[in-house]
């Protein structure tokens, strides 16, 4: 296994390696279809979007996100400064809650205050990215993990607190109840360094390809 294959997300390669080392996952990979990941370049957009998507269905979140974008020019996603200059009531009129509106402004402030950090996440390891992001009020570990997976495409992320993953895990491994976080995390150590791939497939067990 080369360094590049281990450190970058490669769906096909990781499935092959996981099948070889974890035969109990073969049925999972053969019965579920998932989408591969593409890196995101606009970190501010990705994090703003993640706040809007929190605790909403994909379709509802997409509608609200489109309304948020329509506040600004059709030609570009707003810069942090533009967001800070926008009144919260404008956000609320697009369907964004008061708390989420404040969180989006918090993210804007972080990008303006420390651009050298927030525009260079690709240079940081997973733990440093999480530790940096959770300092911003409104961003928790789950949101940071979504950013690592879907924007930075890190290959070894396992968001064990995600309810859909828990349900997929319960269904695939035929458990009577939802697994404990410790059980899931301990089991997931077998899948290192390809836990992002397993996460994508566990999401797909009950809900189809994860939309982010």
Secondary structure, DSSP 8 states (H G I E B T S, - for coil): --HHHHHS--HHHHHHHHHHH-GGGHHHHHH---------S-HHHHHHHHHHHTTS-HHHHHHHHHHHHHTS-TTS---HHHHHTS-HHHHHHTT--HHHHHHHHHHHHHHHH-HHHHT-GGGS-HHHHHHHHTTSTT--HHHHHHHHHHTS--S----TT-HHHHHHHHHHTT-SS---HHHHHHHHGGGTT-HHHHHHHHHHHHH-S---
